[in-house]
Amino acid sequence: MQDYTFSNDFFRNIDAMIYTCGYENCAPGHSYGPILRNGYLIHYILGGRGIYKARGKLFRLKEGDAFLICPGELIYYEADQNDPWRYTWIGMQGIKVKGYLERTSLWDNLVIHYGQDDQMRLCHEKMFEADKLPQNRDLIMNSIMYEYLFLLARKFPSPHYACDEKKSDYAEEALKFIEGRYCDQITIQDIADHLNINRSYLHRLFKSFTGVSIQNYLLDYRLRQACILLKSTALSVRSVAHTVGYTDPLYFSRIFRQKMGMSPSEYRTQNQPDAAVRSNR
């Protein structure tokens, strides 16, 4: 197999998605890092040997091993000089990926050995085939990702997950509440009341399971929906603001500029010139 790489642009998603996958037959001593990555990557070793350094540990890995790279963690890996490894990788991003991986022992251990498991190996192969599809590539690649995460959780379950399952349910329900009600003037207290839990407790568990605060996530989600409307419709900025839960369009524009580095009108001009002409700003 020739070296292969797929990558996909990403903006924080409410769920999870594949943002990269690939295959590499490494040269002797080929190394990567030290570096920080911005997504979760799982490398699966098809043959050969190498080392992986993360969280102050050194792992010596071989065929059948897999290792996890987490965003924001300094990592380094290197192929063996005499028997360099060849591996495939799957990269995931999204607000739920951390919670999914925490269901597996891979989250704490960083390394697992799934050997000749045909189902898991097949997920890597199917991912490459999916990238060749002319249409709906994202749907099939993400479906394979969920199958892969399910297999990981089933074969390598975390011993801590059962204790944290209720907390995970709260985080999932908070995400669904935001997705369904972001266009209303909801507050964090509204979400806590909906879940019948304390607001401070909601803040702690949401950040624990997603990596971001619930306040920032609600803001980011509203602005992401606003960007979609600005690019795909001719709605006025005032209407866009109201649609994503802001009664004051001036406040919305100020928040938008702080986060996006430009006004809503400027964003529309850059991303949909025709709409900027039609829009009543």
Salt bridges, closest charged atoms under 4 A:
ASP15 OD1 - LYS96 NZ 3.89
GLU24 OE2 - HIS30 NE2 3.58
ASP65 OD1 - HIS113 ND1 2.68
GLU73 OE1 - ARG55 NE 3.04
GLU102 OE2 - LYS98 NZ 2.79
ASP108 OD2 - HIS160 NE2 3.65
ASP117 OD2 - LYS155 NZ 3.10
GLU129 OE2 - LYS132 NZ 3.54
ASP131 OD1 - ARG137 NH1 2.71
GLU147 OE1 - LYS126 NZ 2.75
GLU172 OE1 - LYS96 NZ 3.04
GLU173 OE2 - LYS176 NZ 3.81
ASP184 OD2 - ARG181 NE 2.78
ASP220 OD2 - ARG12 NH1 2.35
GLU266 OE1 - ARG257 NH2 3.84
